[in-house]
Amino acid sequence: MRKIAITGANGFLGKNLAAKFAADGYQVICFSKGNDDTLGEFSNITFLNSQIEDILNFTNYPETKDIDVLYHFAWSGVSNVYKNNPNIQAQNIFYGLKVLDFAHKCDIKKVVFPGSAAEFSCTGGIINGQGVSSPSDVYAASKISTRLLCEAYAKQLGVGFIWTLITSVYGPGRDDNNLISYTIKSLLAGEKPSFTKLEQEWDYIYIEDLLSALIKVGESGRTGKIYPIGSGQHRKMIEYVQEIRSLIDPDLPIGIGDLPYKNGKIDHQILDISELKRDTGFVPEFSFEKGILLTIEFFKKQLNEKDSSYS
């Protein structure tokens, strides 16, 4: 594959994937709400300014011809504020169907959708993409609905469809108050972060490993399959937080148990990535220790730049 299309290219994942493909010499077509200045250095990235609901307007553009793989990352309501808003989450089902219509009209042979490990996180078992889904929130339920409808529709259209179950991703540039960034920013500011008891077993994947996995899925993933994507390693959430504290300042307080669990449930994300490895050759390269050091350094630099701007 030499020409890639990405929807939601101004988000954390889409933006990083576009940069990775462009740096490797691919021609990249980005559907997003405006250009992204961080991608301006790449002459082989073309932006098509579009709301996702308008993607069918671009079927006759020369830029959308001969696309090998389409990655659909545009998703409404990803922040915690909107994850349990059914009206917003339901829109994503129709967006997914429109993306498949676009792929069909443009003769794109393979489409990769980003699902979430949260689709299975309340099952209490290892997530391998099989068995009965058990969503942790409305966001995860809308992912399941999108998967089922789009899988059936893709077969009807003859479009190769791959669904991924992505675990929690961390790394430089992700700054949306997730557990990792919240912990780092709080501790660097000398503040005490507050948590639940953090008993969940969790798999975290570093952004560079996630990009590598997604590229390999696009290259050699088998259509019709569901691929869990993670590091393949898991531990209790409290251990991740304790490690971050030990790297910043072991003497800083952390508020373990300050907050109740949402809905009184303890969900888990333990992923089996053996099928991903077997079909694509993916091998994670970043341990949590390696990835979190790079992430902490990013936030330290960001904080220092902010401080210097006020001096």
C-alpha positions as CSV (number, residue, x, y, z in Angstrom):
1,M,0.0,0.0,0.0
2,R,1.3,3.4,-0.9
3,K,-1.7,5.8,-0.6
4,I,-3.6,6.1,2.7
5,A,-6.7,8.0,3.8
6,I,-7.4,8.9,7.4
7,T,-10.6,10.4,8.9
8,G,-10.3,12.3,12.1
9,A,-6.7,13.3,11.2
10,N,-6.7,16.2,13.7
11,G,-7.1,13.9,16.7
12,F,-4.2,12.4,18.7
13,L,-4.3,9.1,17.0
14,G,-5.1,10.2,13.5
15,K,-2.5,13.0,13.5
16,N,0.3,10.7,14.7
17,L,-0.6,8.0,12.2
18,A,-0.6,10.5,9.4
19,A,2.8,11.8,10.4
20,K,4.1,8.2,10.6
21,F,2.9,7.2,7.2
22,A,4.1,10.5,5.6
23,A,7.6,10.1,7.2
24,D,7.7,6.6,5.6
25,G,7.0,8.1,2.2
26,Y,3.3,7.3,1.8
27,Q,0.9,9.7,0.2
28,V,-1.6,10.6,2.9
29,I,-5.1,12.0,2.4
30,C,-6.4,13.5,5.7
31,F,-10.1,14.3,6.3
32,S,-10.3,16.8,9.1
33,K,-11.8,20.0,10.3
34,G,-9.1,22.3,9.0
35,N,-5.4,21.7,8.6
36,D,-3.1,20.7,11.4
37,D,0.0,22.9,11.8
38,T,2.0,20.1,13.3
39,L,1.8,18.2,9.9
40,G,2.7,21.2,7.8
41,E,6.3,19.9,7.3
42,F,5.0,17.0,5.1
43,S,4.5,17.8,1.4
44,N,3.0,14.3,0.9
45,I,0.0,15.0,3.2
46,T,-3.2,16.5,1.5
47,F,-5.9,17.9,3.7
48,L,-9.6,17.7,2.7
49,N,-11.4,20.0,5.0
50,S,-14.6,18.1,5.8
51,Q,-17.1,17.2,8.5
52,I,-17.3,13.4,8.5
53,E,-21.0,13.5,7.6
54,D,-19.9,15.2,4.3
55,I,-17.3,12.7,3.2
56,L,-19.4,11.5,0.3
57,N,-18.9,14.9,-1.3
58,F,-15.3,13.9,-2.1
59,T,-15.9,10.7,-4.0
60,N,-15.1,12.3,-7.4
61,Y,-12.0,14.3,-6.2
62,P,-8.7,13.2,-7.9
63,E,-7.2,13.1,-4.4
64,T,-9.5,10.2,-3.4
65,K,-8.6,7.9,-6.3
66,D,-6.3,4.8,-5.9
67,I,-6.5,4.8,-2.1
68,D,-5.2,1.5,-0.7
69,V,-6.4,1.6,2.9
70,L,-8.8,3.9,4.8
71,Y,-8.4,4.4,8.5
72,H,-11.6,5.7,10.1
73,F,-10.7,7.6,13.3
74,A,-13.3,10.4,13.3
75,W,-15.5,9.8,16.4
76,S,-17.8,12.2,18.2
77,G,-17.9,12.3,22.0
78,V,-14.6,10.7,23.0
79,S,-14.1,12.9,26.1
80,N,-15.5,11.7,29.4
81,V,-18.0,14.6,29.3
82,Y,-19.8,13.0,26.4
83,K,-19.1,9.3,26.7
84,N,-22.4,8.5,28.2
85,N,-24.5,10.8,26.0
86,P,-26.5,8.4,23.8
87,N,-27.5,11.1,21.3
88,I,-23.9,12.0,20.5
89,Q,-22.6,8.4,20.5
90,A,-25.4,7.2,18.2
91,Q,-24.3,9.6,15.5
92,N,-21.1,7.6,15.1
93,I,-23.0,4.6,13.8
94,F,-24.2,6.6,10.8
95,Y,-20.8,8.1,10.3
96,G,-19.3,4.6,10.0
97,L,-21.9,3.6,7.4
98,K,-21.2,6.7,5.4
99,V,-17.5,6.0,5.5
100,L,-18.2,2.5,4.0
101,D,-20.3,4.1,1.3
102,F,-17.4,6.4,0.5
103,A,-14.9,3.4,0.4
104,H,-17.3,1.5,-1.9
105,K,-17.7,4.4,-4.3
106,C,-13.9,5.1,-4.3
107,D,-13.1,1.4,-4.8
108,I,-11.1,1.2,-1.5
109,K,-10.4,-2.4,-0.8
110,K,-9.7,-2.2,2.9
111,V,-11.1,-0.1,5.8
112,V,-9.7,-0.2,9.3
113,F,-12.0,0.9,12.2
114,P,-10.8,1.7,15.7
115,G,-12.9,-0.1,18.2
116,S,-12.2,-0.1,21.9
117,A,-11.2,-2.8,24.4
118,A,-14.0,-1.2,26.6
119,E,-16.4,-3.2,24.4
120,F,-15.4,-6.3,26.4
121,S,-14.0,-4.8,29.6
122,C,-16.8,-5.9,31.9
123,T,-16.6,-9.6,30.9
124,G,-14.0,-10.2,33.6
125,G,-11.8,-12.3,31.2
126,I,-9.1,-12.0,28.6
127,I,-10.1,-9.8,25.7
128,N,-9.6,-11.7,22.4
129,G,-12.4,-10.3,20.3
130,Q,-14.5,-13.4,20.8
131,G,-17.6,-14.1,22.9
132,V,-20.3,-11.8,24.2
133,S,-19.5,-8.1,24.4
134,S,-19.9,-6.3,27.8
135,P,-19.6,-2.5,27.4
136,S,-18.4,-0.3,30.2
137,D,-20.3,2.8,29.1
138,V,-22.5,4.2,26.3
139,Y,-19.3,5.0,24.3
140,A,-18.4,1.4,24.3
141,A,-21.9,0.3,23.5
142,S,-21.9,2.6,20.4
143,K,-18.6,1.0,19.3
144,I,-20.3,-2.4,19.5
145,S,-23.3,-1.2,17.5
146,T,-21.0,0.4,14.9
147,R,-19.0,-2.8,14.6
148,L,-22.0,-5.0,14.1
149,L,-23.8,-2.8,11.6
150,C,-20.7,-1.8,9.6
151,E,-19.4,-5.4,9.5
152,A,-22.7,-6.5,7.9
153,Y,-22.8,-3.5,5.6
154,A,-19.2,-4.0,4.5
155,K,-20.0,-7.5,3.4
156,Q,-22.9,-6.3,1.4
157,L,-20.8,-3.7,-0.3
158,G,-17.8,-5.9,-0.8
159,V,-15.5,-3.7,1.2
160,G,-12.7,-5.4,3.2
161,F,-13.5,-4.5,6.9
162,I,-11.2,-4.9,9.9
163,W,-12.1,-3.9,13.4
164,T,-9.6,-3.3,16.1
165,L,-10.0,-3.3,19.9
166,I,-7.6,-0.7,21.1
167,T,-6.6,-0.5,24.8
168,S,-5.6,2.7,26.6
169,V,-2.9,4.5,24.7
170,Y,-0.4,7.0,26.3
171,G,2.6,9.0,25.1
172,P,3.8,12.5,24.3
173,G,1.0,14.7,23.0
174,R,-1.9,12.9,24.6
175,D,-3.2,15.5,27.1
176,D,-6.9,14.8,27.7
177,N,-6.9,14.1,31.4
178,N,-6.7,10.3,31.1
179,L,-5.2,8.4,34.0
180,I,-1.6,8.7,32.8
181,S,-1.6,12.4,31.8
182,Y,-3.6,13.4,34.9
183,T,-1.2,11.6,37.2
184,I,1.9,13.0,35.5
185,K,0.6,16.6,35.4
186,S,-0.6,16.5,39.0
187,L,2.6,15.2,40.4
188,L,4.8,17.6,38.3
189,A,2.7,20.4,39.7
190,G,3.2,19.2,43.2
191,E,-0.4,18.4,43.6
192,K,-2.0,15.3,45.1
193,P,-4.0,13.3,42.5
194,S,-7.1,11.5,43.6
195,F,-8.1,8.0,42.4
196,T,-10.3,5.0,43.1
197,K,-8.6,2.0,44.7
198,L,-7.2,1.3,41.2
199,E,-7.6,-2.5,41.4
200,Q,-8.3,-2.8,37.7
201,E,-6.0,-5.0,35.7
202,W,-5.0,-2.9,32.7
203,D,-3.0,-3.0,29.5
204,Y,-1.4,0.3,28.4
205,I,0.2,0.7,24.9
206,Y,2.7,3.4,24.0
207,I,1.7,5.5,21.0
208,E,4.6,4.4,18.8
209,D,3.7,0.7,19.3
210,L,0.0,1.4,18.5
211,L,1.0,3.2,15.3
212,S,3.1,0.2,14.3
213,A,0.3,-2.2,15.0
214,L,-2.2,-0.2,13.0
215,I,0.1,0.1,10.0
216,K,0.7,-3.7,10.1
217,V,-3.0,-4.3,10.3
218,G,-3.5,-2.2,7.2
219,E,-0.7,-4.0,5.4
220,S,-1.4,-7.6,6.2
221,G,-4.4,-7.8,8.5
222,R,-7.1,-10.2,7.4
223,T,-10.4,-8.7,6.5
224,G,-13.4,-9.7,8.6
225,K,-11.2,-10.1,11.7
226,I,-11.3,-8.4,15.0
227,Y,-7.8,-7.6,16.4
228,P,-7.2,-6.6,20.0
229,I,-4.3,-4.1,20.1
230,G,-2.3,-3.6,23.2
231,S,1.1,-4.2,24.7
232,G,0.2,-7.7,25.7
233,Q,1.2,-6.9,29.2
234,H,-1.0,-6.0,32.1
235,R,-0.9,-5.0,35.8
236,K,-3.0,-3.3,38.3
237,M,-3.6,0.4,37.7
238,I,-2.2,1.2,41.1
239,E,1.2,-0.1,40.0
240,Y,1.3,2.2,37.0
241,V,0.5,5.2,39.2
242,Q,3.1,4.2,41.8
243,E,5.7,3.8,39.0
244,I,5.0,7.3,37.7
245,R,5.3,8.7,41.2
246,S,8.6,6.9,41.8
247,L,10.0,8.5,38.6
248,I,8.9,12.0,39.5
249,D,9.2,12.1,43.3
250,P,8.7,9.1,45.5
251,D,7.7,11.3,48.4
252,L,4.7,12.9,46.8
253,P,1.3,11.8,48.1
254,I,-1.2,10.0,45.9
255,G,-4.9,9.7,46.9
256,I,-5.6,6.0,46.4
257,G,-9.2,5.2,47.4
258,D,-10.3,8.9,47.5
259,L,-12.9,8.3,44.8
260,P,-15.6,5.6,44.4
261,Y,-15.8,3.4,41.3
262,K,-18.3,4.5,38.7
263,N,-21.4,2.4,38.9
264,G,-19.7,0.4,41.5
265,K,-18.0,-1.8,38.9
266,I,-14.4,-2.8,38.4
267,D,-13.7,-3.4,34.8
268,H,-10.5,-4.9,33.3
269,Q,-8.6,-4.6,30.0
270,I,-6.4,-7.7,29.6
271,L,-5.7,-8.3,26.0
272,D,-4.7,-11.4,24.0
273,I,-2.7,-10.0,21.0
274,S,-1.5,-13.4,19.8
275,E,-3.6,-13.3,16.6
276,L,-2.4,-9.8,15.8
277,K,1.2,-11.0,16.1
278,R,0.5,-14.2,14.1
279,D,-1.2,-12.4,11.2
280,T,0.8,-9.2,11.0
281,G,4.2,-9.9,12.7
282,F,3.5,-7.1,15.2
283,V,5.9,-7.0,18.1
284,P,5.7,-4.3,20.8
285,E,9.0,-2.5,21.3
286,F,8.2,-0.2,24.2
287,S,8.0,-1.4,27.8
288,F,5.9,0.8,30.1
289,E,9.1,1.8,31.8
290,K,10.6,3.1,28.5
291,G,7.4,4.7,27.3
292,I,6.5,6.5,30.5
293,L,9.9,8.0,30.8
294,L,9.5,9.6,27.4
295,T,6.0,10.7,28.3
296,I,7.1,12.3,31.6
297,E,9.9,14.2,29.8
298,F,7.3,15.5,27.3
299,F,5.2,17.0,30.1
300,K,8.2,18.3,31.9
301,K,9.3,20.2,28.8
302,Q,5.7,21.5,28.3
303,L,5.6,22.7,31.9
304,N,9.0,24.4,31.6
305,E,8.0,26.2,28.4
306,K,4.8,27.4,30.1
307,D,6.8,28.7,33.1
308,S,9.3,30.5,30.9
309,S,6.6,32.2,29.0
310,Y,5.4,33.8,32.2
311,S,8.9,34.9,33.4
